[in-house]
C-alpha cells in the first residue's frame, strides 16, 4: 500500500514538475551529459561532458585568454579554473601568458588534447542522432532555432533583472 501511495505521489509531483521549463531543460541536459559520459568511457576518454565541451571550445579558439572563456561560457572565473585544472594537470590543455596582456593566461590544446577533441567532434553527430532519434531533421533544426531564441530571450531577461537589481541597490544607497 505504501509503495502504491509513493508511486501516486511521484506521478503527481512529476506532472507538476513537467510544467516547469527549467526542470525539463535540466532533465534533457542530464540525459545528454550521461550519454556523453558513456561515449567518453567507450572511447577511453576520462572526461566529464563539460570538460569535453571545453576541449572543443579551446580547440576552436586557441590562444584566447582564460577570462574570455569564462565570459563566453557565462561562468565565474574560479568555476572555470576548477573545471580546467584536471585538463591542465593531465597535459591536455596548456596555459601561457597572453602576448597582449601579460597578466592573462591564454589557453591552447596540446597534441593529445587535439586528438581527444577530434574524437569528440567526430562522435558528436552520432551521439546527437541517438539522443534525438525521435525527432526528424526538420524538428531538430526547429529545436535548435527555438533553443537559440530561448537563450536570447533569457539573456535579455537576466540582463534586465541585473539592471533592475543594481538600480534598487543604488536607490537604497541614496
N, C-alpha and C positions, 0 to 999 in steps of 0.2 A: 504494500500500500504506500509506504514511504517513497519507494522508487517511482511509482506512478505519479505521486504528488511532485516529486523533484523534476520529473520529466515535463509535467504540465507547466511548472514554474519556469523551467528553462525555455520551453517553447514560447511562453508568454513574453518572457524577457527578450528572447530572440526576435520576436515580431516587433516589439517596441524599439529595440536597438537597430533593426533593419531600416528604420526610418531616419536614422542619423547618418548623413552622408560621410562625415569624417570617419565613423567607425567602419563603414563599408569600404572606404578607401584604405583604411588601416588593415582591414582583413585581406584585401587584394594585395597590398604591399607585403604582408606577412607570407602569403602564399607564393608570391614572386621570389621573395628572399629565400624561403625554404627550398623552392625548386632550383634556384641558383646554387644554393648550398650543396644540393645533390649533384648538380652538374660539376661544380668545382671538385667535389670529392671524387667523382668518377674520373676526372682529368688529373687527379693527383695534385690539385692546387689547394693549398691550405690558406684560404682567404675567406673573409665574410663577403656578402654581396656588396656591402658598402665599399669595402676595400677594392673589390674587383671593379666597381664603377669608377672609383677614384683612379685606379691604374689607367683606365680608358681615358679619363678626363686629362690626366697628366700627359699621357701619350699624345693626345690631340693638341695640347697646349704646352709643349716643352719650354722650360725657362721662365714660365710665369711665376711670380712671387707667391709664396705660401699664403700671404694675406689676401691676394687676389682670388685664390681658390676658395678661401673661406667666404669671401663676399659672393662669389659665383654660386656656391652651394648653400648660401644663406645659413651658415653655421658660425658659431663663435670660434675664434682662432684656437683657444685651448682644446675645444672639441675636435677640431681638425687635427691638431698636433697629436692628440691621443690616438686617433684613427691612423695617422701617418706613421707613428712610431714603429709598429711592427714591420711596415713596408720598408722603412729606412734600415731598421735593425737587420732585416733579412737580406738587404742589399738589392731590393727590387726598385727602390727609389733613391735617388741621390739629391743632396742639398748642396747648393753652392751660393756664395754671396752674389747678389744681383749686381750686374755691371753698372746700372744706373743709380741704384740705392744700396750702398754697401751694408746698410743695416738689415735689409730684407734678404730672405733666403729664397732663391729660385729652385724650382723642382724639375727634375727630369728622370726618365726611366733609365735603368741600367739595361744592358743587353738582355739579361734574364727577365727583367720587368717587361721589356718589349715583347719577348717570346710569350709570356703569360697573357699580356694584353691581346696579342694576336689570337691566342687560343680562345679567349673570352669573346673577342669580336667575331671570330668565325662561328662560334657556337650560338651567338645571340639570335640569329634568325630562327634556328631550330628550336631554341629554348622558348622564344616568344610564340612561335607557331603552336607548340604543345600547350602552352598556358592559355592561349586564346583560340584553341581549336573549335570552340563553339561559336566563333564569330566568322562571318565571311570577310573577305579582303576589304570590301566596302565598309563593313561595320568596324573593322579595325581602324581604317582611315578616319571614320567618323569619331570613334573613341578617342583617337589621338587629337583630333581637332577640338573635341569637347573638353578634353583634359587641358589642352593649351588655353582654351577660353576660360576654364575654371581657374587655372593658375593665375592668369592675368587679372581676373576679377578678384581673386583672393588677395593678390599683391596690392591692388588698389584699396581694398577694404582694410588690410593691415596697415598700410601707409596712412590712411585716413584716421584710423584709431590711434596711431602713434602721434600724429599731429594733434588730434583732439586731447590726448593724454598730456602732451607737452604744454598745450595751452592751459589745461587745467592746473598743471604744476606751476606755470608762470602766473596764473591768476591767484593761486594760493600764496605765492611769494610776494604778491603786490601789497 
